[in-house]
Amino acid sequence: MTILVTNDDGIYASGLWTLVRELAAIARVIVVAPEKQRSGVGTAITLHDPITAKAVTPLVPGVETYAVEGTPSDCAIIALGKLVKSRIDLVISGINHGANLGNDVLVSGTVGAAVQAYLSGVTAFAISVDSADSVYLDGAARLAALLARKLASGSLPSKVFLNINLPDLPLTQVQGVRITRLARQSHSDTVVEEHDGRQAYYKLVRLSINPSKDDRTDVWAIRHGNISITPLHINLINQRSPRLPGELCSDLLQELSGLKAGQQEMPPSSPARLTTPV
């Protein structure tokens, strides 16, 4: 199995390398990610300028790694269309530092990269943790690896597009795993006008809103300590995503808790010490 990993937080984000480290134990992993932070660019692609991609030294030895001077969507398109010569079985975008819930999926670069993979006919996951400063990244990485194994074994339908969010909690405190739908809203956007002494300028400010009261939504699930798995689809041909197995949530929760394998939960990750590209 070959897994392409990308993100929108940049090539040296700790979430990306926590994910790669876990996946490299079960599959061949290739990293193609933006050379710098590109959050909030949605599905933007670069049409009028050249895009460069360069091989860089990976933070996990032996992983083929490229930094792209472009958006997350550019990374997915270039990787699938040119950089990676072999078949890609799965694209995972993340682990994002901060949740992507409700209508955030329309502006998320993390989800945007997964969209491009899905449009290319490749199974895609976008995975995020509900904190910009989370140290609980290992649980998200372990969940991604479990889902990749299920995809390889055929117990998870192929050609799915999943938006996955985890609460910022150790696995022992996670309440459950829920299949959800997108909430209508997760934030309220407002504009603030300021002045630097020379000219006026504007700042976009995101404010949290009251949590959704609908227990079927991703926002409700996260606010109540659950892992949210939301199947998405691009409704261009009126075709829904395959239905996920009913037992998936209970299986994942048991496996994440180590109940089946008798494993102990890994301690929270310390923030990675990142190095500059070589």
C-alpha positions in Angstrom: 0.0 0.0 0.0 1.3 3.5 -0.9 0.0 6.5 1.0 0.5 10.1 -0.1 0.6 12.5 2.9 0.1 16.3 2.5 -1.2 19.2 4.7 -1.8 22.9 4.8 0.4 23.7 7.8 3.6 23.3 5.9 6.3 20.7 5.2 7.8 20.8 8.7 4.6 20.8 10.8 4.7 18.4 13.7 1.2 17.0 12.9 2.3 15.9 9.5 5.4 14.1 10.8 3.5 12.5 13.7 1.2 11.0 11.0 4.0 10.0 8.7 5.9 8.2 11.5 2.8 6.1 12.3 1.9 5.3 8.7 5.5 4.4 7.7 5.2 1.3 10.0 2.4 -0.1 7.8 2.9 1.3 4.3 5.1 3.1 1.8 4.7 6.8 2.5 5.4 9.7 0.2 5.2 13.3 1.5 4.3 16.2 -0.9 3.4 19.3 1.2 3.5 23.1 0.9 6.9 24.6 1.7 5.2 27.1 4.1 2.0 27.6 6.0 -1.0 27.7 3.6 -4.0 27.4 6.0 -7.4 28.8 4.9 -6.8 28.6 1.1 -9.5 26.0 0.5 -9.3 24.4 -2.9 -7.2 27.2 -4.5 -4.9 26.1 -7.2 -2.1 28.0 -8.9 -2.9 28.7 -12.6 -0.9 31.6 -13.7 2.5 31.1 -12.1 5.1 28.3 -12.3 5.1 25.8 -9.4 8.4 24.4 -8.1 8.9 21.2 -6.1 12.1 20.2 -4.5 13.2 17.1 -2.6 14.0 17.8 1.0 15.4 15.9 3.9 12.6 14.1 5.7 12.1 14.1 9.5 11.3 10.4 9.3 14.3 8.7 7.6 13.7 6.9 4.3 10.4 8.8 3.4 10.4 10.3 0.0 9.6 14.0 0.6 9.0 17.0 -1.5 8.3 20.7 -0.6 6.0 22.5 -3.1 5.9 26.2 -3.6 2.1 26.2 -3.9 -1.2 25.4 -2.2 -2.3 22.1 -0.7 -4.4 21.4 -3.8 -1.4 22.1 -6.0 0.5 19.5 -3.9 -2.1 16.8 -4.4 -2.4 17.5 -8.2 1.3 17.6 -8.8 2.0 14.5 -6.7 -0.7 12.4 -8.4 0.0 13.8 -11.9 3.8 14.0 -12.1 5.9 13.5 -8.9 4.8 10.0 -7.8 5.3 7.4 -10.6 3.6 4.5 -8.8 0.0 4.0 -7.9 -1.3 5.9 -4.9 -3.9 3.9 -2.8 -4.7 6.6 -0.3 -4.2 10.3 0.3 -4.2 11.6 3.8 -4.2 15.4 4.5 -3.1 16.4 8.0 -2.8 16.1 10.9 -4.1 19.6 10.9 -3.5 21.8 14.0 -7.1 22.9 14.6 -10.5 21.4 13.8 -12.2 21.6 10.4 -15.9 21.4 11.2 -19.1 22.5 9.5 -18.7 25.1 6.8 -15.0 25.3 7.6 -14.5 22.5 5.0 -15.2 25.1 2.3 -12.1 27.2 3.3 -9.8 24.5 4.7 -6.6 23.8 2.9 -6.4 20.5 4.6 -9.8 19.4 3.2 -8.9 21.1 -0.2 -6.0 18.8 -0.8 -8.3 15.8 0.0 -10.9 17.1 -2.5 -8.3 17.1 -5.3 -7.4 13.5 -4.5 -11.0 12.4 -4.4 -11.7 14.1 -7.7 -8.8 12.1 -9.1 -10.5 8.9 -8.1 -8.3 8.2 -5.0 -9.6 7.5 -1.5 -9.0 10.5 0.7 -9.0 11.4 4.4 -8.6 14.9 5.9 -7.7 14.6 9.6 -7.6 17.3 12.2 -7.3 17.8 16.0 -9.4 20.4 17.8 -6.5 22.6 19.0 -3.9 24.8 17.3 -1.4 23.7 20.0 -2.4 20.1 20.6 0.1 17.6 22.0 -2.4 14.8 21.5 -1.4 14.0 18.0 -0.5 10.4 18.4 -4.2 9.4 18.8 -5.0 11.0 15.4 -2.1 9.3 13.8 -3.1 5.9 15.2 -6.7 6.4 14.0 -5.4 7.3 10.5 -3.3 4.1 10.4 -6.3 2.0 11.6 -8.5 3.3 8.8 -5.7 2.7 6.3 -5.5 -0.9 7.4 -9.2 -1.3 7.1 -9.1 0.2 3.6 -6.3 -2.3 2.6 -8.3 -5.2 4.1 -11.5 -4.3 2.3 -13.4 -3.7 5.5 -13.7 0.0 4.6 -15.2 0.9 1.3 -12.8 2.3 -1.3 -13.2 5.7 -3.0 -14.5 7.3 0.2 -13.8 10.9 1.2 -13.7 11.3 5.0 -13.4 14.4 7.1 -12.1 13.3 10.5 -11.8 15.4 13.6 -10.6 14.5 17.1 -11.1 16.4 20.3 -8.0 17.7 22.0 -8.0 14.9 24.6 -5.9 11.8 25.4 -7.5 8.6 23.9 -8.5 7.5 27.4 -10.8 10.5 27.7 -12.5 10.2 24.3 -16.2 9.4 24.7 -16.7 7.6 21.5 -16.5 7.6 17.7 -19.4 8.9 15.7 -20.4 9.0 12.0 -21.6 12.6 11.6 -22.7 15.1 9.1 -21.5 18.7 8.7 -23.0 21.3 11.0 -24.3 24.4 9.2 -21.8 26.6 11.0 -18.8 26.3 13.3 -17.7 30.0 13.5 -19.0 33.4 12.8 -16.8 35.6 10.6 -16.6 39.4 11.3 -14.4 42.2 10.0 -12.5 44.7 12.2 -11.1 47.9 10.7 -7.8 49.2 12.1 -5.3 51.9 11.1 -1.4 51.8 11.2 -0.9 55.6 11.1 -0.6 55.6 7.3 -3.6 53.8 6.0 -6.7 51.8 7.1 -6.7 48.1 6.8 -9.1 45.2 7.7 -8.7 42.1 9.8 -10.9 39.0 9.5 -11.9 37.7 12.9 -13.4 34.2 13.6 -15.7 33.9 16.6 -17.0 30.7 18.1 -20.7 30.3 18.1 -23.0 28.3 20.3 -22.4 24.6 19.8 -24.8 22.7 17.5 -27.7 21.0 19.5 -28.1 18.4 16.7 -26.3 15.3 18.0 -25.8 14.1 14.4 -23.3 16.9 13.5 -19.6 17.0 13.6 -19.6 20.1 15.9 -21.8 18.4 18.5 -19.6 15.3 18.4 -16.4 17.2 19.0 -17.9 19.5 21.7 -19.0 16.4 23.6 -15.6 14.7 23.5 -16.2 12.3 20.5 -14.2 11.6 17.4 -16.2 12.7 14.4 -16.0 10.9 11.0 -17.9 12.7 8.3 -18.3 11.1 4.9 -18.2 13.8 2.2 -18.9 13.7 -1.5 -18.6 16.1 -4.4 -22.1 16.3 -5.8 -21.3 16.7 -9.4 -23.0 13.5 -10.6 -25.6 13.1 -7.8 -23.6 10.2 -6.4 -23.4 9.7 -2.6 -20.4 8.3 -0.8 -20.6 4.6 0.0 -22.3 3.8 3.3 -19.8 3.1 6.1 -20.1 -0.1 8.1 -22.3 0.2 11.1 -19.7 -1.5 13.4 -16.9 0.8 12.3 -17.2 3.2 15.3 -17.2 0.6 18.0 -14.3 -1.3 16.3 -12.3 1.9 16.1 -12.9 2.9 19.7 -11.9 -0.5 20.9 -8.8 -0.6 18.8 -7.8 3.0 19.7 -8.2 2.1 23.4 -5.9 -1.0 22.9 -8.6 -3.3 24.2 -8.2 -5.8 21.3 -4.5 -5.7 21.0 -3.7 -5.4 24.7 -1.6 -2.3 23.9 -1.0 0.6 26.3 -1.9 4.1 25.1 1.2 6.1 24.0 1.9 9.2 26.1 1.1 12.6 24.6 3.6 13.8 22.1 5.9 16.6 22.9 6.0 19.3 20.3 8.5 18.2 17.7 11.8 20.1 17.4 11.8 21.1 13.8 14.8 21.7 11.7 15.2 23.9 8.6 15.2 22.2 5.2 18.6 20.9 4.0 
